[in-house]
Amino acid sequence: MLRVNASENETYEVRVISRLLVQVAAHYGYHAGQIVLLSKLMKDSNEHITGQYH
């Protein structure tokens, strides 16, 4: 495992950080999919998504 020593008492594991970035990207993709699904469901609707009209 690749380790980067920042100081005497701190060690960061690069694999943990890269795994975190992959998890964040997947989470973002999940929400993007939700937005696409809601957009398709509301495409033919006259309702505003927040219930407010401008």
Phi, psi and omega in degrees: 000135181280126179236144177240121180272116181273319177206189184297322185253358184246131174226127180253132176266118185294326180296325179293318180294317180293324177295322177296318179296322177295319179296319178295319179296319178294321179296318177298316179299322178299313180292325176298320177297321177297318180296318179297315180299313179298322178297318179293321180293325184264004184303317183262011182263149176269357182284142174275142188298331180264355181084003180249145178245146181258000000 
